[in-house]
């Protein structure tokens, strides 16, 4: 088995080994993975953070030795909390977006493969939240970020990428897709019993869960739909205040705190 780590700001994870393939997700700086398969210039990977699989170019990562990979798996990973910051290696500059991982971080340096990067931004070890206040603050960091299918960054993010990243900043791991996230957590029976930080899930006419958002209290929800936005929620679903109609049908609510 081969192991590697992302040494670029944001890398698109493809469903197939082709530039024309749809983007399944994104790999952020410092996220590690197993290499499962090789096809020409492409490698199929499985991300350590959420187990998601897809294809990236071989040139978009740095190889990890097995001992380094084992040590990295044991380490608590420091995370960037600035919307955008810069890491430097010599004369090379790499943009670091919020939620990126900073492996082996110490004294403003992290290690990617065999290279040391200087990072003097807001780097912290995330702590699991005992209350929702910090989680909601993290959720607002992405407000008005544009929607992008497969996105996990403030330059473009989808609904489940958004909830996953907000919870990552709060010290908790969510799976990648809305349908997968709906299988985690504890069921909340009624909307009236929901608390800030709970996730609300929504289904399509066929009954498949296709959307997720974060309840923030007072019958409001923050979610990625066109952009990361605030809307109202009731027992029917999300009411979009711009178009003056319901945009998503409420299916269930889960609690993670």
C-alpha positions in Angstrom: 0.0 0.0 0.0 1.2 3.5 -0.8 0.4 6.6 1.2 0.5 10.3 0.4 -0.6 13.8 1.5 -2.0 16.8 -0.3 0.7 19.5 -0.7 -1.5 22.0 -2.7 -4.2 24.4 -1.5 -7.3 22.6 -2.9 -7.4 19.6 -5.2 -10.5 18.4 -6.9 -11.3 14.7 -6.2 -12.8 13.2 -9.4 -15.3 10.3 -9.8 -13.2 9.0 -12.7 -9.5 9.4 -13.8 -10.3 12.2 -16.3 -10.2 16.0 -16.3 -13.7 15.9 -17.7 -15.0 13.8 -14.9 -17.4 15.3 -12.3 -15.9 16.5 -9.1 -16.9 14.2 -6.2 -15.2 16.2 -3.4 -12.1 18.2 -2.6 -8.8 17.4 -0.8 -7.4 20.3 1.3 -3.8 21.0 2.1 -2.4 18.6 4.7 -5.0 15.9 4.3 -3.6 12.4 4.0 -4.8 9.3 2.2 -4.1 5.8 0.9 -3.4 5.2 -2.7 -5.6 2.4 -4.0 -5.0 2.3 -7.7 -3.0 4.0 -10.5 -4.2 4.8 -14.0 -1.8 6.7 -16.3 -1.2 10.1 -14.5 -4.0 9.5 -12.0 -4.3 7.8 -8.7 -7.3 6.6 -6.9 -7.2 7.5 -3.2 -9.2 7.0 0.0 -9.1 10.0 2.4 -8.2 9.3 6.0 -10.6 12.0 7.3 -13.9 10.7 5.9 -13.0 7.5 3.9 -14.2 9.2 0.7 -12.7 7.7 -2.5 -11.9 9.3 -5.9 -9.2 10.2 -8.4 -6.5 13.0 -8.3 -3.4 13.6 -10.5 -0.2 12.0 -9.2 1.4 15.4 -9.3 -1.1 16.8 -6.8 0.4 15.1 -3.7 3.6 14.2 -1.8 4.5 10.6 -1.0 4.5 9.6 2.7 6.8 6.9 4.0 4.9 4.2 6.0 6.5 5.2 9.3 5.6 8.8 8.8 2.0 7.8 7.8 1.6 5.7 10.9 2.9 8.5 13.1 0.6 11.0 11.4 -2.4 8.7 12.1 -1.6 8.8 15.8 -1.1 12.6 15.9 -3.7 15.1 16.8 -3.9 17.4 13.7 -3.7 21.1 14.0 -6.2 23.1 11.8 -6.1 26.5 10.1 -8.9 28.8 11.3 -8.2 31.7 9.0 -10.5 32.0 5.9 -7.4 32.3 3.8 -3.7 32.4 4.9 -0.3 31.6 3.4 2.2 28.8 4.1 5.7 29.2 2.7 8.5 26.8 1.9 11.6 28.8 0.9 10.4 31.0 -2.0 7.3 28.8 -2.6 3.9 30.1 -1.5 0.8 28.0 -0.9 -2.7 29.4 0.0 -4.2 27.7 3.0 -8.0 27.8 3.4 -9.9 27.4 6.6 -10.2 23.8 7.8 -6.9 22.8 6.2 -4.8 20.4 8.2 -1.3 21.3 9.4 0.5 18.0 10.2 3.2 17.8 12.8 2.7 21.5 13.6 5.2 23.1 16.0 6.7 26.6 16.3 4.7 27.9 13.3 5.9 25.1 11.1 4.1 22.0 9.6 5.6 19.1 7.7 4.3 17.9 4.4 6.2 14.9 3.1 9.8 15.8 3.6 9.2 19.6 3.4 8.7 22.1 6.2 6.2 24.9 5.7 6.1 28.1 7.7 2.5 29.0 8.8 2.0 31.9 11.2 -1.7 32.2 10.9 -4.5 31.1 13.3 -3.7 27.5 13.9 -5.4 25.5 16.6 -6.1 21.9 17.7 -9.9 21.6 17.5 -11.7 20.7 20.7 -15.0 18.9 20.7 -17.7 21.4 21.6 -19.7 20.9 24.7 -22.0 23.7 23.6 -23.1 25.0 20.3 -21.8 28.6 20.6 -18.4 28.0 18.9 -19.9 25.7 16.3 -22.4 28.4 15.3 -19.6 30.9 15.2 -17.7 28.6 12.8 -20.8 28.2 10.7 -21.0 32.0 10.2 -17.4 32.0 8.9 -18.7 30.6 5.6 -21.7 32.9 5.2 -22.2 34.0 1.6 -19.6 31.6 0.2 -20.7 30.4 -3.2 -22.3 27.0 -3.7 -20.2 24.5 -5.7 -20.9 20.8 -6.1 -18.2 18.8 -4.4 -16.7 21.9 -2.7 -15.2 22.1 0.8 -13.7 25.6 0.8 -14.8 29.2 1.2 -14.3 29.6 -2.6 -17.0 27.0 -3.3 -18.8 24.6 -1.0 -21.8 22.2 -1.2 -24.3 21.5 1.5 -22.7 18.5 3.1 -19.2 19.8 2.5 -20.3 22.8 4.5 -21.6 20.9 7.5 -18.6 18.6 7.4 -16.1 21.5 7.5 -18.0 23.4 10.3 -18.0 20.2 12.4 -14.3 19.6 11.6 -13.5 23.0 13.0 -15.4 22.0 16.1 -13.5 18.8 16.6 -16.0 16.3 15.2 -15.9 14.1 12.1 -18.8 13.9 9.8 -19.0 11.7 6.7 -19.0 13.4 3.3 -22.5 13.1 1.8 -25.8 14.3 3.3 -27.2 10.8 3.1 -24.2 9.5 5.0 -24.3 12.2 7.6 -28.0 11.4 8.2 -26.9 7.9 9.5 -24.8 9.5 12.2 -25.9 11.3 15.4 -29.0 10.9 17.6 -32.5 11.4 16.2 -34.4 14.5 17.3 -38.1 13.6 17.2 -39.6 17.1 16.6 -38.4 20.4 15.3 -39.7 22.0 18.5 -37.1 19.9 20.3 -34.2 21.0 18.0 -31.3 22.9 19.4 -28.7 25.1 17.8 -26.0 23.0 16.1 -28.4 20.1 15.2 -28.4 19.1 11.6 -31.6 19.1 9.6 -31.9 16.7 6.6 -34.1 17.1 3.5 -35.3 14.7 0.9 -36.3 14.9 -2.8 -39.6 13.6 -4.2 -38.2 10.1 -4.4 -37.5 10.1 -0.7 -33.7 10.3 -1.0 -31.8 12.7 1.4 -30.1 15.3 -0.8 -29.6 18.3 1.4 -28.5 19.2 4.9 -28.2 22.4 7.0 -27.4 23.6 10.5 -30.2 24.7 12.8 -29.1 27.9 14.6 -32.2 28.6 16.7 -35.3 30.8 16.5 -36.6 28.8 13.6 -33.6 29.7 11.5 -31.2 27.5 9.5 -27.8 28.2 7.8 -27.1 26.0 4.7 -25.4 26.0 1.3 -27.9 26.6 -1.4 -26.8 28.9 -4.2 -24.6 30.3 -1.4 -24.2 29.8 2.3 -27.3 31.6 3.5 -29.8 32.0 6.3 -33.4 30.9 5.9 -36.3 30.0 8.1 -37.3 26.4 8.8 -40.6 24.9 10.0 -42.1 21.4 10.1 -42.6 21.5 6.3 -39.0 22.5 5.5 -36.9 25.4 4.5 -38.7 28.6 3.5 -36.6 30.6 1.1 -37.2 34.3 1.9 -35.9 35.4 -1.5 -38.2 33.4 -3.7 -41.0 33.4 -1.1 -41.6 29.6 -1.2 -40.4 26.3 0.3 -37.1 25.1 -1.3 -36.5 21.9 0.7 -38.7 19.3 2.3 -37.8 18.4 5.9 -37.1 14.7 6.5 -35.3 14.4 9.9 -33.1 16.1 12.5 -30.0 14.7 14.1 -28.0 15.8 17.1 -24.2 15.5 17.4 -23.3 17.6 20.5 
